[in-house]
Amino acid sequence: MTADSMKKTIATILLLAICTYLQSQVNPTDTLKTLDSVKLRAFGIDKLSSAVCMPVAVVDPEKFAQSKSSLLTALNTVPGVRMEERSPGSYRISIRGSSLRSPFGVRNIKVYWNDIAVTDPGGNTYFNQFAANNFTFLEVVKGPAASMYGAGTGGLILLNSFGVWKPGVTAEINGGSYGTLNIFGSLSWGDKEHKNMITGSRQQSDGYRDHTVMHRDNFSWSSSLKSGKRSQTDFSLLYTNLYYQTPGALTLTEYKNNPRASRPAAGAFPSARNAKAAIFQQNLLAGVTEKFLSLIL
C-alpha cells in the first residue's frame, strides 16, 4: 500500500467517524417504547407475558368485533394458526400444521371454555358451537407447551367470558349478500366480587354455493362468584342449535362450468342436494369450576 492510498484510507475512516458522531448528536431522542403488559392464563396462574418464554398468543377482542359472522378472520391473524371454513358452519383449525392428518373437523387441539373441556375424549372439538360473543378473551398456546392440559401435540385454545369483562348491554344486527343475517346481544352485570354475563345470537346464511344454507342459535350464561377470601366459583352454560348443509366437492371441469354448484350425482351416488347432505347439531355444555385465588393472583 502506497503512502497516498494509506492517507486516503485514514481520511475516509475519520470522515465516517465524524459523520457517525454528528448523527448521534442530531438524534439524541430515545426511540424505545414500552408496550402495555398482557396477562396470560394458559398455565394456571396470571403472568406477565414478558416474564413467560412460551409460544402463547393473545387474540385482541377487537378483531372478533370486526367480523362477528365468523371466527375465521380473527384466528388467522395469529402466526402459525390456520382456520378454514369448508362450508358455512364447518371448521378446520391447524396450529403449526397439526391437522395435516385430519381432513375433517377440529382434532389434535385442546379447547377450553371457562376452564371447561370442550374437546371430547376422542379428540374431537365441535368448535362451530361458539359465537363471537360467547367469550371476551382468547389465548392460543402452540405446540407441546399445551401438554399440561392433556395429550395433544397440536396446541391449545382457551376461551374465557371474563377476560375483559365490564357491565353493560350490547346489541348488534348486521346483514349482507346471500341471505346473511347476524343478530348478537349480551347483558353483563355485577361487580368484581360477582360477575354475570348472558349472551344470545342468531346467525343465518343461504351461502354462496348451492346447498349451503346455515343457521345457528346460540345462548350462554356465565357467572363468577368469589365464594371466600381465597376461592372463586364459576358457573357456565352454553347451548347451541346448529344446522348447515354440505355442498360437497367439485371437479375442475364442474367448477369451471358453475363454481356455485353443489356436488352432482355420479353413478349410483346421488347429488348432495338429493342426498340432503347436512349436519344437525345440538350441543349443551355446562360446568362448575372452583379456583383457589392464592394460585391465580
Secondary structure, DSSP 8 states (H G I E B T S, - for coil): --HHHHHHHHHHHHHHHHHHHHHHHH--S---------EE-TTSS-EEGGG--S-EEEE-HHHHHH-TT-SHHHHTTSTTEEEEEEETTEEEEEETTTTTT--SSEESEEEEETTEE-S-TTSEE-GGG--TTS-SEEEEEEGGGGGGGSS-SSEEEEEETTTT---EEEEEEEEETTTEEEEEEEEEEE-SSEEEEEEEEEEEE--SSTT--EEEEEEEEEEEEEEETTEEEEEEEEEEEEEEE------HHHHHH-TT-----BTTB--TTTTT-EEEEEEEEEEEEEEEHHHH-
